[in-house]
Amino acid sequence: MAVASSKPKRILDKMVTNFDLNVFNYVLGTEESNFKHKPDPQIVNYIMEQLNVTKEESVIIGDSKSDILTGKNAGIDTIAVTYGYDSKENLINSNSTYIINTFSELENLIELKK
């Protein structure tokens, strides 16, 4: 698992500490890196390569239209979560593979993807 964010790395580092997210193999911020900003798929493609996973094994979970477009541009399944940053209407219009409203729905979809 990995986090690919447009947030600055210093903020991501605090989030990892505060929310005990050490389970993630990569936590990458695009602000201080040479990665292009989402919806360019560069950062997602890099993570898939580093984790040695295929597009079929991968999914992007996002709470913004930009996240969903990034996954689509990378050619992978997308899960839009309506309990985050963007409006439900924007997420519906992004044509995500899945749209979910609760964390338990996310857990079920992740299990199906395994």
Secondary structure, DSSP 8 states (H G I E B T S, - for coil): -EEEESS-HHHHHHHHHHTT-TT-SEEEESSSSS---TTSSHHHHHHHHHHT--TTT-EEEESSHHHHHHHHHHT-EEEEESSSSS-HHHHHHTT-SEEESSHHHHHHHHHHH-
